[in-house]
Amino acid sequence: MKKIIIQWEIGRIFFNLFLLGIGLINSFQLIFVLGIFLYILSVCFYGLIANICYSLGPLLDLYLKNWDIELGKTRSIVFALGLAFSIVLTYYMSNQFTLRWGNFDLDAPMKSQYFCY
């Protein structure tokens, strides 16, 4: 059981580095819109949520181990799929947020894209 936790926690370091790099590169211009404090706060909040979701991997692994189901080499496949999903989601979310908020004033009223004004 200790081996499983150590493997997942080592993976968490790479997971966080990949997501942090992609998120910062794609949303860097938001520092000028949100200000440094809100930008850092939003990065930390997204990182917290991502790590909570990452914790589902070790929990599933330990749960299956309790039922004598060993993931073995499948663990790295689960990690790779989760990382790929997280990278795509982070890329998409940071681009959407940058496109929506990066080009206009935050104090302006929001208009829905689904209604004509």
N, C-alpha and C positions, 0 to 999 in steps of 0.2 A: 504494500500500500504506500509506503514511503517513497518507493521508486516512481510510482505513478504521479504523486504530487510533485516530486522534484522535476520530472520531465515536463509536466504542464507549466510549472513556474518558470523554468528556463524558456519555454516557448512563449510565455507571457512577455518576456523582455523583447523578443523579436516582434511579437504582435504589436506591442506599444510603439516600438520604434518605426515600424512600417506605417501604422496609422497616423502617428504624429507627423512624420515626414510628408505624407500625402496631404493630410489636412492643412498643415502650415503652408505648403507650397501653393495649394489651390485657393486658400482663403486669405492670403497675406494682405491683400488690398483692403480687407475689412477693418484693419487696424485704423485706417484713416477715417472710416465711417463710424465705427462703433466706439473708437477710443481704445487705448491700451488696456484699461481695466476690464471693460466688458468683453473685449476680445479674449483676454487671458481667462476670464471667468467662463466664457462659452467653450473654449478649448478644454479646460479642466472638467467641465460638466460632461462634454461629449466623451472625454476619456474615461470618466467614472462610469457612464452608461455602457461604454464598450467593454470595460473590464468586468462589469456585472454580467454582461452577456457571455464574455469569454469564460467566466466561471461555470457556465453550464457544461462545458466540455469535461473538466475534471470531475464535476458532480456526476455526470452520466457515466464516466469511466469507473468511478468508485462504486456507483450503484450496480453496474454490470459485474464488477469484480465481486460484489457481495453475493451475486447469483452464480458465481463460478464461470462467468463469461469473460475471457481475457481478450482485450482488443489487440494487443501485440502490435504488429506492423500496421494494422488498421488505424491505430492512434494517430500516426503521422498523416494518414489520408484525411481523417476527421479534422486534424489541425489545419492542413492545407486548404481544405474546403471552407472551413470557417474563416481562415485568414483571407482567402480570395473573396468570399462574400463580404467581409468587413471592409476590404480595400475598395471594392466596387461601391459599396454603400457610402463609405467616407468620401470617395471621389465625387459621387453623385450629389450627396448632401452639401458638401462644401461648394461645389459648382452652383447648385441651385440657390444656396444662400447668398453667394457672391453675386449671381446674376440678378436676384431679386432686390438685394439691399445695397449692392456696391455702386449702382449707377444713379441713385437719386437720394433725396433728402429723407431721413427717417421721420421727420416731423410732418411730412406731407401725408394727407389721408390716403389710405390704401384703397385701391380699386380692384374689384374682383375681375379675373380674366373671363369669367363666365357670364357676365352681364354687360350690356351696352349702357353707357352713360351719356 
